[in-house]
Amino acid sequence: MTGVFHTLGSPPPFSRSILFPPLLIPLPPHPPPPAPMATESTPHKPHVPFKALTIAGSDSGGGAGIQADLKTFTSLGTFGTSVLTSVTSQNTLKVDGIHPIPADFVAQQLEAVLSDIGTNAIKTGMLCNAEIIAAIAKTLRKFYPSTRPIPNLVVDPVMIASSGAALLDTAAIETLIQEILPLCHILTPNVPEAEYILSKAKLENPLFKAESSKIDSLEQMKFAAQDLARLGPSIVLLKGGHLPFYKKSGKVLPQELAEKIDDLSVKLEEEELELVDLIWDARTGTFTELRKEFLRTSSTHGTGCTLSAAIAANLAHGLKDLNAIIRGGNYVQSAIRDGLTVGQGKGCLNHFHHVVRRSIEKPTRFNPHPLTNHLLKACADDWSKYTHHKFVQGIADGTLPKESFIHYMKQDYLFLQTYARAHGLGAFKAKTMAESKAFADIVVHIATESKLHIDYCTKWGITYEEIINTPESMANVAYTRYVLDIGMTGDLLDLGLAIAPCLIGYGQIGNRLYNDPNTLKGDANPYWEWIKSYHGADYQAAVDRGIANLERQCNIQQPSAHRLKQLEDVFRTATRLEVSFWDMALHRL
């Protein structure tokens, strides 16, 4: 339904601002963490836990390295052991110091773990230098003398920190290629790591398929994965996080935009991005493409460590290779979506996101409105019919019949009366005096706005007597009674969502029409003042306040997945009633 119209320079339209106290809302549940699969489990002794070993460096910031690996193992029901290769001084902003562990002591740690505890899977991360890599390879060959590759050995070729710090020198990379990759079962490089490995290995391998080590397309990813497998790994998981694609066109995001992907002020040609994680199984000669939403967030520190650790944990539980990779990717995707901001730089993954499962992600600076975005996406078809209605387009080009607009204005005033009652109902349902006052204040503002509405109607030759004597249309009755019914039978969140399409939709319409070059602007358009009003700073500030309140309360209360579907239905129904209101106004029903 419409809401209160206010002229340029008038007080902000608080009647649409939904200054309610606590409102809430959620998103689809994250996929559950990989669970042990009895049918795929390898035989093991009763009461002996699944075990996974990480060979990596320490991250003093807690987001990556050994710390991330052990969190992942624990989260996925796996007993974690560790071999430390280095100690780093780092936080969310930078790595400012790396202290390698002596190579012989790294080997001593590895021998101590394998000789007593043993393991069901191993993952390697930051291996620091050539001496350490050689010592690890020698010790692994001692315990696995006749198996190539080593079963369930997952290698994450960590070379560069997310802050940009180099973690491996040239000699170390060459040793990694010569000593570790021939032992590797699953290799998990990202695109820059794959390019670097190939640039070092290509000169000595005439069988490589890629014409260059540059990876800038899905086709080049396939060539690179095959070439990497020639170095020893049975399976190559080439991660696509550094090479996002536009979901609609399938084109690769231009490099200059990819480098600024963390900056949300950078506008993209298309709304949605996706990434492709490419799996090449050299044993069967098959590719598998894992496509998933590209999440624009800063909470990505430790992503590679966590993925390789999750795959190792899944392998330790006996999952088949492909299943272990898929489940590991799902775990990481949810951990990113529910990421944590712990410092001033890049955020970290939430390794325990499934302990208390969120129905919608919490707001972040990269996605401050997850609830609103979810609702608009869930109701996209109805929302488009509402915000791009023929009535709206008639306002944009000035062709809307005057009689339709006058009918609309009369019904809009009648709606304001119920709008005020709805907020009065909110004051009744509020649990604190502060909340009750907030609702009461809105009622006062609606009264002010209704006076402005009458003044504006006068400019169109509509008298007050005409307005109050106008019969309420069936579309108006349906919408306003629905809002009151939801308010009576539901809670404050239900009430807020019943009114939210009115608030948010008019804000979007005002901005779109004002900025659209096809809109007829100025005195030539009799509805230009209406457009300017809903584009104005006062109204947009009210929209921002209403959305912020919805997001804040959603983050506090976190409805269940079932409850989220109910809330979606409220928002969708109110949106459809807005469409009916435009229909009524256009056809003067």
Secondary structure, DSSP 8 states (H G I E B T S, - for coil): -------TTS---GGGS---S----------------TTT-----TT---EEEEEEEE-TTSSSHHHHHHHHHHHTT-EEEEEEEEEEEE-SS-EEEEEE--HHHHHHHHHHHHHHT--SEEEE----SHHHHHHHHHHHHHHSTT-SS-TTEEE----B-TTS-B-S-HHHHHHIIIIIGGG-SEE--BHHHHHHHHHHHGGG-TT---SSS---SHHHHHHHHHHHHTTS-SEEEEB-TTS-EETTT--B--HHHHTTTT-TTS--SSS-EEEEEEEEETTTTEEEEEEEE----S--BTHHHHHHHHHHHHHHTT--HHHHHHHHHHHHHHHHHT-B--SSS--B--TTTTTT--SS----SSSS-HHHHHHHHHTHHHHHHHHT-HHHHHHHHT-S-HHHHHHHHHHHHHHHHHHHHHHHHHHHH-SSHHHHHHHHHHHHHHHHHHHHHHHHHHHTT--HHHHHTS---HHHHHHHHHHHHHHHHS-HHHHHHHHHHHHHHHHHHHHHHHH-TTS--GGGSTTHHHHHHHHSHHHHHHHHHHHHHHHHHHHHH---HHHHHHHHHHHHHHHHHHHHHHHHHHHT-
